[in-house]
Each structure stands twice: as structure tokens, then as C-alpha cells.
Amino acid sequence: MTNSKTILLIISSLLLVSSYLYKNNKISIISLFLGSFLIACFFALLDPYLILWDEQFHALVAKHLTENLLKPVLYKDPILSYDYTNWSGNYIWLHKQPLFLWQIALSIKLFGCNEFAVRLPSILMHAVLTLLTYRIGTILYNRRIGMLGAIFFSFAKYLLELVCGKYGTDHNDFAFLFYVTASLWALLEYKQTKNSKWIYLIGMFSGCAILVKWLVGLVVYLCWAISSLFEKHTELKKEIVFMLKSFCVTILIALPWQLYILYRFPLESKYEFNYNSEHLFKAIEGHEGDLLFYWRVLNRYYGEGDLVPYIILFTVVFGFYKINKKNLKVIAITFISSVYLFYTIASTKMTSFCIICAPFIFACIACSLQYLFDFLCNRIKYFYLKQGLYLITIGFISFLFLNYNEVIFEHSIQKEHYGTNRETDMYARTIMDSTSKKLGNNKYVVFNTNITNCGAIPFMFYTNYIAYDFIPTMNNCNTAKNKGYRIAILKNKPLPDYIEKDDSIVKINY
């Protein structure tokens, strides 16, 4: 925690909290956006290396996409044999839908192969999501509640840890949150204005959500369909026509990629489609949990403590009650209940799955707190005292959402992360940089890169070499040489004789 990072956190916090007090709406929104952007930058700068697991893999595939957007690969050149079903060591990489990877690839193309460039799209989405949360709260309730919900959203530690890649599946989940929220925001705007231009944005954002995390991106249509049942009978036919038009836009955006990979990579794509369908019926990769899994997860999303889930439940119920327009109330209830019901029923459970409900839940939290604020502060006659109490209370609650002490611990050398820690990961970065300087731009394959867990993946991101974590066999060495590669190997203990005696193999001590 350097002085510059501390200053960045302080400035962003002041911008966010003060945005609630501005009477000028434009200044308030600008302050909100800048504060959200800067606090996300603060988190993105905490770890000067890629995080295991998912961020490393996403970053490497995105790096390779800068050369060919239509060919997602993990190993740029799979020198040795591989299992196409092993997403952590294969060639054609279709384990995730491509949109968020394309975003990262564009950032890498513009700003180079570094961890900040990998995180920049999520930083920008965080700032925009804050504005969407503000607008959702404004439509459901009023401007003050919308602003308060957006401030709390900006300080939420769990979301910010996704931005900096700390929690799986990091940028993939955050991009999904962004596009699902955008589709529901467009639906709320449509229901509010009845302007048909919004139906095309609903379709576009839903299609983008599918291109990030598959078919749950269609949830906006469930909300739209159920809310339309509460419209006038004469309006229902028009709603169905608009839904079909919107769905056509979704299909036009999401379907071409699916057809392309089925044609271009039939073996890998069919496997991944089947693999995705298994999430509903089987706990994939050990990600299992009981029916209360997502109930317990609430105190990771919205604060710590045994009472947090009950407080969140109360604020959500109260928030639903205070939504005046029936069709908007139906959308909010349908969205949150359907997401939690679906992921509770699904056998595969991961902590971040239900985070897509966060903007609506923060709006509900803000609604409950605003009513409490008004009840208490209306008894205070002095304007500046009232404003000061508002500011102090918002700052205190925001600090609880940020959970600053836990942030410091999560990004310290004491905290282990998948069997490694900050000190080891930073040391690995220095080895990657020194190896790159030593080997230059030559065509190398580097072995024994297991300084950290799955060390070959960040090694290939930060350098231009092919990397493997293991010590090669003689056959591995011959295969690499026959394909025109020079061989280097990281050495921290004695190596087999066929390597030690081979002067063509570069040994790099660490």
C-alpha cells in the first residue's frame, strides 16, 4: 500500500460519497463516474502480476486473440501433445464465450501485455455499471435512492476484487454482470417510456451477455414476458411483437459465433457445448454446494457477519414493496427470484454466479436506508448538520462495504492464494523479465516454469516463448528441436544428465 495508492483511494472515496450531496445532477454523475473509475483503478493496481487461476488464462488467450480474433488459443503453438478437453493446457480454447476476451485483447493491443491492460475493460465497465445502478434506482424509486445505491455498488469489495482478477471467474463474471444489467436497464427504460428504440438495445445487450456466459443472458426476456402479463390486454399483442423483434437482434449477435466455431472447430466446440449443459446436472470440477449455498454467499457480496443475509433479505423485501409501478416491481422480483432459483437448482455452484443481481439489490438496500435516513433526519432542523450526518453515515456504510482491513489482508504476503502467495508471485515476475532479457527475441520453448502454480501460463503472457511447467524428457527435447525451437530450462536443482550435458540447452538458475 504505497502513498500514491492511498491517495487514489482517498480521492475516489471523496468523489463517490460527495456525489450524493450535489444539487447539480451533471456534477453529481461526473463525480460518481470518476470516483467509481478511480476506486477500480486502485484495486487493479494492488497486484502487479496476473492472478491464478482464471485471470492468467483469460489474459493469455486474449493476448493471442490480438493476432487473430477468430482463433482463441491457449498455446500459440502446441509443440507437445495435448488433451483438447483440458482447458488449462490445450490449444483451441473455447472454454468461455469470446466477447470479454475480445475486450481484453483490444486493451492489450492498445496498452501492451501488462496486467493493468487486462483489467482496464473491467475498470471501465465498473464505472459504467455504477451509472446504470444509479439509473435503475432512479427508475424504480427516485434520484436520491439511485445515487445512494450507486455509491454502495462502487464500494462493494467483492465486485472490486472481480475487477482486479482476485476471485474466479473474474473478468468473465464482471462482463456478464455488465451486459445483463445493461439489458435490464434498457427494459426498465422501455417500460418507463414505451419508446420502441429501447427494444433494440435490450436485444443487443442480451446477445452480448450470451457471448460472455451463455444462455442465462436471456433472463431479460423472462422478466419482460412476465411483466407484460400485467399490461393492459390491448398492449399484450404489441409487447409480443416487440419481444420478437428484440429477440431477433439477440440471435443476430449471439448465433454467428456459435455456428462459426461448430464449423471451424467442431471437436472442441461440441465438447464445450456438452460441458456447459452438464453444469445443471453435475457439480463440475468439484464446485458443489447445498440449497443454502447462495444464502451464505450473501455475506461475501454485501458485508461480513451472520446477520448480513437476514438484513439483505429484509431490505430486498422492503425495496420490492416500495416500488410503486406494478410492471417495474414484477421485473425486479422476477429477475432476482429467477436467478437465485436457477442457480440454486443447478448442481454446479460458484460464488460469483448470483452477483448479476447486485445492482438491483443495492438499489433495494439504498431504498431501505434512505427511508431510515429521512425518518431520523427529518427531526433535525439545521440543514448543514443534517447534510453532515448524511455524509458521515454514507461514508461509514460505504467503508463497511469496502471492508478495507480484509482488502489489505487479501493482497498481503500473509494471504495464500491457491498454494502460493504475493511474495512468490512477484518473484516469479522478476524471473520472467530476466529470462526475457537473457533469451531475447529468439524462438524458444522454456521448461520447468513452475515457480508458481501453473507458472507456464503467465510466463507465456509476459514473454514471447512457449512454456511448460515440467522438466522435459529426451523425446520432448527432440520434438522441440525438430520444430525449430531452441530450448531453455529454469533450474533450481540438479537436472537429468541428458539436459546437463546438452550445451544447446540454456540453463537459467533461479
Secondary structure, DSSP 8 states (H G I E B T S, - for coil): --HHHHHHHHHHHHHHHHTTT-SSHHHHHHHHHHHHHHHHHHHHTS-SS--TTHHHHHHHHHHHHTT-TT--BSSSS--S---TT-TTT-SB--SS-SHHHHHHHHHHHHH-SSHHHHHHHHHHHHHHHHHHHHHHHHHHT-HHHHHHHHHHHHH-HHHHHHHTT-STTHHHHHHHHHHHHHHHHHHHHHHHH--THHHHHHHHHHHHHHHHHGGGGGHHHHHHHHHHTTS-HHHHHHHHHHHHHHHHHHHHHHHHHHHHHHHHSHHHHHHHHHHHHHTTTS-GGG----TTHHHHHHHHHS-SSTTHHHHHHHHHHHHHHH--SHHHHHHHHHHHHHHHHHHHHSS---TTGGGGGHHHHHHHHHHHHHHHHHHHHTT---HHHHHHHHHHHHHHHHHHHHTHHHHHHHTSTTSEETTEEHHHHHHHHHHHHHHHHHHTTS-EEEE--TTSTTTHHHHHHHSSSEE-SS---HHHHHHHHHTT-EEEEEESS---HHHHT-TTSEEEE-
